[in-house]
Amino acid sequence: MSKTSVKENPSKAKESTYTEEEIQKQKEVVQKHYENEIPFLEKRLAYEELLTKIETQKFDRFAMQMQMAQAMAPPPEAPTPEGMQQEMANVPTQKRTLKKEI
C-alpha cells in the first residue's frame, strides 16, 4: 500500500520520513509514557487480584452452603409397591387388534 502512495505523491513520502534523532526522541517519549504508567498498572493489577480472590471466596461459600443444604435435606421418598400398582392401574390400556389382510 505504501509503495503506491510513494509513487503517486513523492513529496508526501519525503514528509513522512523521520531522521534518526526524531525516531530516537519518539522512542524516548513512548518509553517515558510506559514507565509513568507502570505504577498505576501495578495498583490496578493488585485491585483485580483482590477482586478475583473475593469472587472465589463467594463461590466457595455458596458451594459449601449448597452441600450443607443437600446434606440436611431429607432423602427423596421411594415409591411404595402399592403406589406403583395404583399408577399402573391409572394407565389406560388399549385393545390391540391384529392387522386385517385385504
C-alpha positions as a printed Julia matrix, in Angstrom:
102×3 Matrix{Float64}:
   0.0     0.0    0.0
   2.68    2.49   0.95
   4.6     1.8   -2.24
   1.71    3.01  -4.38
   1.29    6.17  -2.31
   5.01    6.93  -2.67
   4.82    6.58  -6.44
   1.73    8.73  -6.69
   2.89   11.52  -4.4
   6.66   11.6   -3.8
   6.51   14.87  -1.82
   4.28   13.22   0.78
   6.81   10.42   1.18
   9.53   12.94   1.94
   7.36   14.5    4.64
   6.74   11.18   6.38
  10.4    10.15   6.64
  12.0    10.75  10.01
  15.59   11.32  10.91
  17.35    9.06  13.4
  17.13   11.81  16.03
  13.36   12.14  15.59
  12.89    8.4   15.8
  15.01    8.27  18.95
  13.02   11.14  20.51
   9.74    9.36  19.75
  11.06    6.16  21.31
  12.07    8.07  24.43
   8.65    9.71  24.67
   6.9     6.34  24.35
   9.27    4.75  26.85
   8.69    7.53  29.4
   4.96    7.19  28.92
   5.07    3.47  29.69
   7.4     3.99  32.64
   4.98    6.55  34.08
   2.05    4.14  33.63
   3.69    1.17  35.37
   2.84    2.23  38.97
  -0.81    2.73  38.04
  -0.94   -0.6   36.24
   0.61   -2.37  39.23
  -2.04   -0.88  41.51
  -4.74   -1.95  39.08
  -3.28   -5.47  38.97
  -3.39   -5.66  42.76
  -7.0    -4.42  42.7
  -8.01   -7.01  40.08
  -6.3    -9.78  42.05
  -8.23   -8.79  45.17
 -11.49   -8.81  43.24
 -10.67  -12.27  41.93
  -9.98  -13.55  45.45
 -13.25  -12.07  46.7
 -15.25  -13.69  43.91
 -13.53  -17.03  44.55
 -14.41  -16.83  48.24
 -18.04  -16.01  47.42
 -18.24  -19.01  45.09
 -16.65  -21.33  47.67
 -19.05  -20.14  50.37
 -22.03  -20.67  48.07
 -20.81  -24.17  47.14
 -20.46  -25.06  50.83
 -23.96  -23.78  51.55
 -25.3   -25.94  48.73
 -23.5   -29.01  50.1
 -24.87  -28.36  53.58
 -28.39  -27.91  52.24
 -28.15  -31.17  50.32
 -26.76  -32.99  53.37
 -29.54  -31.66  55.62
 -32.34  -32.36  53.14
 -34.41  -35.47  53.75
 -33.9   -38.3   51.3
 -36.36  -38.45  48.43
 -39.31  -40.71  49.04
 -39.1   -44.04  47.3
 -42.32  -45.17  45.64
 -44.12  -47.9   47.54
 -45.33  -51.05  45.79
 -48.93  -50.01  46.48
 -48.3   -46.62  44.88
 -46.75  -48.3   41.84
 -49.79  -50.54  41.47
 -52.1   -47.53  41.63
 -50.08  -45.72  38.97
 -50.17  -48.77  36.73
 -53.92  -49.07  37.23
 -54.4   -45.48  36.08
 -52.57  -46.08  32.8
 -55.23  -46.58  30.12
 -54.92  -49.86  28.31
 -55.77  -50.07  24.66
 -57.07  -53.13  22.99
 -54.66  -54.44  20.47
 -56.05  -55.81  17.28
 -54.4   -57.82  14.57
 -53.99  -56.36  11.16
 -56.59  -57.46   8.73
 -55.41  -58.71   5.39
 -57.18  -57.23   2.43
